[in-house]
Amino acid sequence: MAAQDFTLSQELLHKLFEYKDGVLYWKVANSPRVKVGTKAGTPGGRYGYLQTKINGVAYKNHRLIFMMFNGYIPKEVDHEDTNKLNNRIENLREATCEQNQWNRGIQKNNKSGYKGVSLDKDGKKWIAQCRANGKKHCLGRFTSAEEASKAVKTFRENQHREFARHE
């Protein structure tokens, strides 16, 4: 297939790959390094998602799987359980960039132990904050981290709905 007439399609993906339990397997040997029946994809890029080259272009496997089942590739594909190697179709969903961020886990540099909770400058009160609709919302100052966390959880459940992640 020539580079100028290459078009990624659902039909092409079904010709190239077999999907089984979140893994893509090659159906055709489209290069000397590819063997029929082997797993497609290698960890790549900055974040370690599995990616596979098709006609010289690297695609993230979770995006290919989403297209195989849905017929299109959205701007963002979210891993519901946040495990970037769990590419089962049941774990993949279309999302906006903001929704994808909502589904992130707690940051490594978090000092409170609660997502959206930090200690104020004086070290006397716990601040509860959360983002929604492109804005940061300050939910108040609390005497305990647990109280602040409850406020953030309630806000997150109301605003983020199915994309709410508390940990």
N, C-alpha and C positions, 0 to 999 in steps of 0.2 A: 504494500500500500504506500503510495507516494505521500510525502509530507504535505503537499499543497491540497490534496483531496481528503485529508484526514479529518474525520468528525467523530468525536466521542459520542456514543449513543448507548441506550439500554440494550439494543440488539447486539451491538459490537461487544459489550461487556459479557453478555451471555455466551457469545461465541468464544471469547478468550478465557473466561473463568467459570469454575464451578464454585458455588458458595456452600459451605457446610459449617454450621455452628460458629459463625463469626469469622471464618477464615476463607480466603480466596485461594483456589488451587488452579494452576495453569491447565487449560485444555489443549493449548497449542504451544509449540516451541517457536516463538517468534524471534529468538536470537540464539546464538550458540551457547549462551550461559543458561538458558531456560530449558528445563526438562518437563515434559508433560507429567502432571500429577504432583509436582512439587508446590510447596506453599509460595504464594506471591507476596512480595513485600520485604523490605528491610527497614530497620529503624533509621530514621533520617531526620534531618533538619534540627532545629534548635530544641524542639520539644519531644523528640523521640517517637512521634507517631509512625506507624508502619506506612511506607509509601512504595509504590510500584511505578515503573516507567512503562508507558505505552507510546510507541512511536517517538521515543526520545523525550517525552514530557513526563515529569514526575507528578503523580497524583497520590493523595493520601488514601489509604485503603478504605477508611470509614466513609469517605465521600463517594468512592466507587460503589461500595455496597449499598449506600443510600440510593444511588442512581439505579442500580440493578433492580431494586424493589419499587422505586417510586417514579422512575422515568426522567428525573431531573436532578441537578445538583444545586441545592440552595446556597445562599451566601455563607451561612453558618450551619454546621451539623454539630449538635451537642451530644456528648456521651452522658446519658442520664445518671449513671453511677460514678462519673468522673474518672473512670479507669480508661485511659486512652488506648489501651490494648484490647479492651472488650468491645469488639466490633460486631457483636450480634445485632441483627436488625432491630430486635426488641429494645436494645439499649440506645439506639440512635434516633434522634428527633431533630426536626428543623427548629432553628432558633434564630432570634436576632442576636447581634453582637452583645447587646445589653443582657438578654436572657442567658446567654452563655456565661457571662461574667457572674450573674446571680448564682449560677450553679457551681461556682468555684468553692473549694474547701477553704478551711481556715489557713491564713498565710503563715509561713514558717517564722516570720519575725513578730508574730502576735505575742504580746506579753501578758494579756489578761486571761487567755485561755478560752475566750468567747469571741465569736465572729461579730464584728461591729461594735466592740466595747474597748474603750481605752481609758487610761487614768489621766485626769487633767494635770495641768502644769504644777499645781500645788500639791498633788498627790492626795487630795482630800475627797474628791468625788469621781465617780465613774461616768463617763460620757457614752451615751448610746447614739449611734449614727448608722444610717443605712441609705443606699442609693436606690432611686426608682425614678423612672421617666426622665432620665438625664440629669437629675438633680440630687445633691446630697441633702438628706433630711436629718436634722439634729432632733433626736427624740427626747432629750432631757438629760439631767444630771442626777445620779443616784448615789446612795450611801454604800451600796454593795454592787459588786460586779454581777452577781446573780440577778438582782433587780433590773439592772441595765440590760442584761441578756434577755430577760423576759419581754421587755419592751421591744427590743429589736426583733425577737422571734415573732411576736404578734404582728408587727409592722410587715415583716418579710412574708408571712403567710397571707396577709391581706393583699399585698402589692405584687409579690413574685409568683404567687399561686403554685403551679406545678413545678416551677423552677426554683422554689425556695430550698435552700440548703443551709442548715444551721451549724454544721461542723466542717 
